[in-house]
Amino acid sequence: MHSLPHDHTGARIKRLRLERHLTQQSLAELAGISASLLTKIERGERPPTPYAAACLARALRVDVATIVGQPFTAELRADQLDVLIRPIREALDVYDLGADPEISPRPVPLLSDDAETLLVAVRAGEIKQAANLLPALIQEVTTAAHTAPSDELWRLLASTYRSAYDVASKLGYGDLAAIALARMEWAAERASSAALGGMYRYFRALTYFRDGQYRTGQRLTALGLSILEQAEPGQEREVVTGQLHLGAAVMAGRSQNGALAEDHLGEAERIAATTGEAATLHYLAFGPTNVQVHRVSVLAELDQYGKAAQQGRAVVIPQDWPKSRKSHHYAELARAQMWTGDLEASFQNLLRARKAAPQQARYHQTVRDTYSGLEAAHRMLPDSFLSYGSWLGV
């Protein structure tokens, strides 16, 4: 026998619906989905697709995080990650106070090494390590940049803010992620870096993407592409441009615009053919592999789960590819396989997602939704499946 938690996503949707005195039929009409699908979602028989979750959030006038239950406070507390959030928030708050008289910054090469260590830790899925290092480094680089302003130091500060965004978004703190992005833009402007300006628009677009505001996200990617035209020609500009096209492709897919998604994928593929695998340039993991992975994501967003699963199985992940990106790909593939009814293969990819980057997978919404879908579909669950649910905290 299997059991679903009382506070699964569907239960939260039902509670919000009842608080607003809406029938299932009226909410389904407001959200633009079928009443039968909403019934299955509320019962926990089907996890909502990201598109359906965004539609329901808009209809209920809440953000998507409220529906999916982020941040997952109980699990964060158990992992002692919740206590690391406040120091990051405080470090982000002192951006405009000038140099801290109690801080003596180390030489720039040492600060740069630590900033890169942060980026590597996040890409490896070592979120707790990154969260521990972040506050002190942000404050030290802030003081260094105010004491002896230079493009290099402002770029370095923008990098630490980007890492703060990565950590906050992976742990489900959308408000903190938005603050970190605002600080990144502030530092990027002082660094006079068009590439960083383009990256900022990319990350900002992703925040709108997660909340179902695709039109705003598409406007941001278009603005980012325009800004990048001002950057110096070279691989940096090509990589950031290609990554913006990939973000735009998934956004177009989720808004059910397949033709636009294919246009962006084609442009990213063209760029990747010239850059090759450039995984460590700004740690965006851009290259031919990332184009293939995003193509799988786009197919899933378009509800073409069979094609997504087929192409996902054919993707060959390089051995040195970032663990966080591997984990994300396995989670996406697991979701597609769950929807096609290939339950065993789906669970195997959930296991791969956990093995690649356990801290990330534990807080990854796609992992959680896919597990819930598998749990609802199974009648007899193996011990390994149940222990996976215990690990997730569901």
matplotlib code that plots the C-alpha trace (Angstrom):
import matplotlib.pyplot as plt

x = [0.0, 1.2, 0.2, 0.4, 1.3, -1.6, 0.1, 1.1, 0.8, -2.8, -3.9, -2.5, -4.3, -7.6, -7.1, -6.5, -9.5, -11.8, -10.5, -11.6, -15.0, -14.3, -15.6, -13.3, -15.1, -14.7, -11.0, -10.4, -12.0, -10.0, -6.8, -7.6, -7.2, -9.8, -11.8, -10.9, -7.2, -7.8, -9.6, -6.7, -4.2, -6.2, -6.4, -2.7, -3.2, -1.3, 1.3, 0.6, 2.9, 4.9, 2.6, -0.6, 1.0, 1.7, -1.9, -3.4, -1.2, -2.3, -6.0, -5.6, -3.6, -0.6, 3.0, 4.0, 6.1, 3.0, 1.4, 4.5, 5.3, 8.7, 10.9, 10.8, 11.4, 11.3, 13.9, 16.0, 16.0, 16.9, 19.9, 20.8, 20.6, 17.9, 20.4, 22.6, 20.0, 20.0, 23.8, 23.5, 20.6, 22.6, 25.7, 23.5, 22.1, 25.4, 26.2, 26.0, 27.5, 31.1, 34.1, 33.7, 36.4, 36.7, 37.5, 40.9, 40.5, 43.0, 44.7, 42.5, 43.9, 42.9, 39.5, 39.1, 40.1, 37.4, 34.8, 35.6, 35.5, 31.9, 30.9, 32.5, 30.7, 27.3, 27.9, 28.9, 25.6, 27.5, 24.9, 25.7, 29.4, 28.6, 26.1, 28.7, 31.3, 29.1, 28.4, 32.0, 33.3, 30.5, 31.4, 35.1, 34.8, 32.3, 34.9, 37.6, 35.5, 34.7, 38.2, 40.0, 37.3, 38.2, 36.3, 37.9, 36.7, 33.2, 33.1, 34.2, 31.5, 28.9, 30.1, 29.6, 26.1, 25.4, 26.4, 24.0, 21.3, 22.2, 22.0, 18.8, 16.9, 18.0, 16.8, 13.5, 14.0, 12.6, 12.7, 16.3, 17.2, 15.6, 17.6, 20.8, 20.0, 19.4, 22.8, 24.4, 23.0, 24.3, 27.8, 27.7, 26.9, 30.0, 32.1, 30.8, 30.4, 27.9, 28.4, 27.4, 24.5, 23.3, 23.7, 21.8, 18.8, 19.1, 18.9, 16.2, 14.2, 14.4, 12.7, 9.8, 9.9, 9.5, 6.6, 4.8, 5.2, 6.5, 5.9, 8.0, 10.7, 10.7, 11.1, 14.0, 15.8, 15.3, 16.8, 19.7, 20.4, 20.3, 22.8, 25.2, 25.5, 27.5, 30.0, 33.4, 33.3, 34.6, 33.8, 32.4, 29.8, 29.0, 28.5, 26.3, 24.3, 23.9, 22.7, 20.2, 18.8, 18.5, 16.6, 14.3, 13.7, 12.5, 10.4, 8.8, 8.1, 6.4, 4.2, 3.3, 5.0, 6.9, 7.9, 9.6, 11.3, 12.7, 14.0, 15.9, 17.2, 18.4, 20.3, 21.9, 22.9, 24.6, 26.5, 27.5, 29.0, 31.5, 32.2, 32.3, 31.9, 32.5, 31.3, 33.6, 33.1, 31.0, 30.0, 27.0, 27.8, 27.1, 27.9, 26.4, 25.5, 23.5, 21.7, 20.6, 19.6, 17.5, 15.9, 14.6, 13.3, 11.5, 9.8, 8.7, 7.3, 5.4, 3.9, 5.7, 6.9, 7.5, 9.9, 11.5, 12.1, 13.5, 15.8, 16.8, 18.0, 20.2, 22.0, 25.6, 26.7, 30.4, 32.3, 33.4, 30.0, 28.8, 27.0, 24.2, 23.4, 23.6, 21.2, 18.8, 18.8, 18.1, 15.2, 13.7, 14.1, 12.5, 9.5, 9.1, 9.3, 6.8, 4.2, 4.8, 4.2, 7.7, 7.8, 10.8, 13.0, 11.7, 12.6, 16.1, 16.6, 15.5, 18.2, 20.7, 19.6, 20.2, 23.6, 24.8, 23.9, 22.1, 21.7, 20.2, 17.9, 16.5, 15.1, 14.4, 10.7, 10.8, 12.3, 9.5, 6.7, 7.9, 8.2, 4.7, 3.5, 5.3, 3.9, 0.3, 0.8, 2.3, 0.4, 3.3, 6.3, 9.8, 11.7, 14.2, 11.3, 9.9, 13.3, 13.8, 10.5, 11.8, 15.0, 13.0, 10.9, 7.6]
y = [0.0, 3.5, 6.7, 10.3, 13.1, 15.2, 18.4, 17.4, 19.9, 18.9, 19.3, 22.8, 23.7, 22.3, 24.3, 27.5, 26.8, 26.3, 29.4, 31.3, 29.6, 28.2, 24.9, 22.6, 23.5, 27.3, 27.0, 24.8, 27.3, 30.2, 28.2, 27.0, 23.3, 20.4, 19.8, 16.1, 16.9, 19.3, 16.5, 14.1, 16.8, 17.5, 13.8, 13.4, 11.0, 13.2, 15.9, 19.1, 19.8, 23.1, 24.7, 23.6, 24.7, 28.1, 28.4, 27.4, 29.8, 32.7, 31.6, 31.5, 34.7, 33.2, 32.5, 29.0, 28.6, 28.7, 25.9, 23.6, 24.4, 26.0, 26.5, 23.0, 24.2, 20.9, 19.4, 22.5, 22.5, 18.8, 19.5, 22.6, 24.7, 27.1, 28.7, 29.6, 31.8, 34.7, 35.4, 35.4, 37.9, 40.1, 40.0, 41.1, 44.1, 45.9, 46.4, 50.2, 50.9, 51.3, 49.6, 47.8, 49.2, 45.9, 43.9, 43.8, 42.2, 39.7, 40.1, 39.9, 36.6, 34.9, 36.4, 35.3, 31.7, 31.7, 33.0, 30.3, 27.7, 28.9, 28.5, 25.0, 24.0, 25.0, 23.2, 20.1, 20.4, 21.1, 23.7, 23.6, 24.2, 27.2, 28.6, 28.4, 30.2, 32.9, 35.5, 36.2, 36.3, 38.7, 41.1, 40.8, 41.4, 44.2, 46.0, 45.4, 46.8, 49.9, 50.4, 50.1, 50.1, 48.3, 46.4, 43.2, 43.6, 44.6, 41.6, 39.5, 40.9, 40.2, 36.6, 36.2, 37.7, 35.2, 32.4, 33.7, 33.6, 30.0, 28.9, 30.8, 29.6, 25.9, 26.0, 27.6, 31.1, 33.1, 36.5, 36.1, 35.0, 38.2, 40.4, 38.6, 39.3, 42.9, 43.1, 41.3, 43.9, 46.7, 45.2, 44.4, 48.0, 49.2, 46.6, 47.9, 44.3, 43.6, 39.9, 40.1, 42.3, 39.6, 36.9, 39.0, 39.2, 35.4, 34.6, 37.2, 35.6, 32.3, 33.7, 34.8, 31.4, 29.6, 31.8, 31.2, 34.8, 33.7, 36.9, 38.9, 36.2, 36.4, 40.1, 39.8, 37.3, 39.5, 42.4, 40.3, 39.3, 43.0, 43.9, 41.2, 42.7, 45.4, 42.9, 42.3, 39.6, 36.3, 33.1, 34.8, 36.6, 33.5, 31.3, 33.8, 34.4, 30.7, 30.2, 32.9, 31.2, 28.0, 29.7, 31.4, 28.0, 26.3, 29.4, 29.3, 25.5, 26.0, 28.7, 26.1, 28.0, 25.1, 27.1, 29.8, 27.2, 25.5, 28.8, 29.4, 25.8, 26.1, 29.3, 27.8, 24.7, 26.9, 28.7, 25.5, 24.1, 27.0, 27.1, 23.4, 22.3, 25.4, 24.2, 26.3, 29.6, 31.5, 27.9, 28.0, 24.5, 25.7, 23.5, 20.8, 18.6, 21.4, 22.0, 18.4, 18.5, 21.6, 20.0, 17.2, 19.8, 21.7, 18.5, 17.8, 21.3, 20.8, 17.6, 15.5, 13.1, 10.1, 12.1, 13.7, 10.3, 8.9, 11.8, 12.0, 8.4, 9.1, 12.0, 11.1, 13.1, 14.0, 12.5, 16.0, 17.7, 19.6, 17.3, 19.8, 19.7, 15.9, 15.7, 18.2, 16.2, 12.9, 14.6, 15.9, 12.5, 10.8, 13.2, 12.4, 8.7, 8.9, 10.5, 7.8, 5.1, 3.8, 3.8, 1.7, 3.7, 6.9, 5.7, 4.7, 8.2, 9.7, 7.5, 8.9, 12.5, 11.8, 10.1, 13.0, 15.8, 14.7, 18.1, 19.6, 16.6, 16.7, 20.2, 19.9, 20.4, 18.1, 15.3, 15.7, 15.9, 12.9, 10.9, 11.8, 10.8, 7.4, 6.9, 7.5, 5.1, 2.2, -0.3, -2.2, -0.1, -1.6, -0.8, 1.3, 3.4, 4.0, 4.9, 7.4, 9.1, 9.1, 10.8, 13.5, 14.1, 13.1]
z = [0.0, -0.8, 0.9, -0.2, 2.2, 3.3, 2.1, -1.4, -4.2, -5.0, -1.4, -1.3, -4.5, -3.0, 0.2, -1.7, -4.0, -1.0, 0.7, -2.4, -2.5, -6.0, -7.4, -9.2, -12.5, -11.9, -11.0, -14.0, -16.3, -14.8, -15.2, -18.7, -17.8, -17.7, -14.6, -14.8, -14.7, -11.7, -9.9, -10.4, -9.2, -6.1, -5.2, -5.7, -8.6, -11.0, -10.3, -12.2, -15.1, -14.6, -17.1, -15.2, -11.9, -13.3, -14.7, -11.4, -9.5, -11.7, -11.3, -7.5, -7.5, -5.7, -6.8, -7.9, -4.8, -2.7, -4.6, -4.7, -1.0, -1.4, 0.5, 2.0, 5.6, 7.4, 5.2, 5.2, 9.0, 9.1, 6.8, 8.9, 5.8, 7.1, 9.4, 6.5, 4.7, 7.1, 6.9, 3.0, 3.3, 5.6, 3.3, 0.4, 2.4, 2.8, -0.9, -0.8, 2.7, 1.3, 2.8, 6.1, 8.5, 10.3, 7.1, 5.5, 2.1, 0.8, -2.6, -5.6, -6.9, -3.6, -3.7, -7.3, -6.4, -3.7, -6.0, -8.5, -5.7, -5.0, -8.7, -8.8, -5.5, -6.9, -10.2, -8.2, -6.3, -3.0, -1.9, 1.8, 1.2, -1.1, 1.4, 4.2, 2.2, 0.6, 3.3, 4.3, 0.8, -0.4, 2.4, 1.8, -2.0, -1.3, 0.9, -1.7, -4.5, -2.5, -1.3, -4.7, -7.4, -10.6, -13.4, -12.1, -8.6, -9.7, -11.9, -9.0, -6.8, -9.5, -9.5, -5.8, -6.2, -9.0, -6.6, -4.0, -6.6, -7.4, -3.8, -3.0, -6.1, -5.6, -2.0, -3.0, -1.6, -4.5, -2.7, -1.8, -5.3, -6.6, -4.2, -5.3, -8.9, -8.2, -6.6, -9.6, -11.9, -9.7, -9.8, -13.5, -14.3, -12.4, -14.2, -17.5, -18.7, -21.4, -20.9, -17.3, -18.2, -20.6, -17.9, -15.5, -17.9, -18.4, -14.7, -14.2, -17.0, -15.3, -12.2, -14.3, -16.1, -12.8, -11.8, -15.1, -16.4, -19.8, -21.7, -19.3, -19.4, -23.2, -23.1, -20.8, -23.0, -26.0, -24.0, -22.9, -26.5, -27.5, -24.7, -25.7, -29.2, -27.4, -26.0, -27.5, -30.1, -28.9, -27.1, -24.0, -26.0, -28.0, -24.9, -23.1, -26.2, -26.8, -23.2, -23.5, -26.6, -24.6, -21.8, -24.3, -26.0, -22.8, -22.0, -25.4, -24.9, -21.6, -23.1, -25.8, -28.7, -30.4, -33.4, -31.4, -29.2, -32.3, -33.6, -30.4, -30.2, -33.8, -33.0, -29.9, -31.9, -34.5, -31.8, -30.0, -33.2, -33.1, -29.3, -28.6, -25.0, -22.9, -19.6, -17.4, -19.2, -16.6, -15.5, -17.8, -19.1, -22.6, -25.6, -27.8, -24.8, -23.2, -26.5, -26.6, -22.9, -23.5, -26.5, -24.2, -21.8, -24.6, -25.8, -22.2, -21.9, -25.1, -23.5, -26.1, -23.4, -25.7, -27.9, -24.8, -23.3, -26.6, -27.2, -23.5, -23.5, -26.5, -24.8, -23.9, -20.9, -20.8, -17.9, -16.7, -17.2, -14.1, -11.6, -11.1, -14.8, -14.9, -12.0, -13.6, -16.9, -15.1, -13.3, -16.5, -18.2, -15.2, -15.5, -19.2, -18.6, -15.7, -18.0, -20.7, -18.1, -18.0, -14.3, -13.6, -16.0, -14.4, -10.9, -12.1, -13.4, -10.1, -8.5, -11.0, -10.2, -6.5, -7.1, -9.3, -6.9, -3.8, -2.1, -5.3, -6.0, -2.5, -3.1, -6.9, -7.6, -10.7, -8.6, -5.9, -8.4, -10.4, -7.2, -6.3, -9.7, -9.4, -5.9, -7.1, -10.1, -8.1, -6.0, -4.6, -3.9, -3.5, -0.4, -2.4, -3.7, -0.2, 1.2, -1.6, -0.4, 3.1, 1.9, 0.1, 3.2, 1.6]

ax = plt.figure().add_subplot(projection="3d")
ax.plot(x, y, z, "-o")
ax.set_aspect("equal")
plt.show()
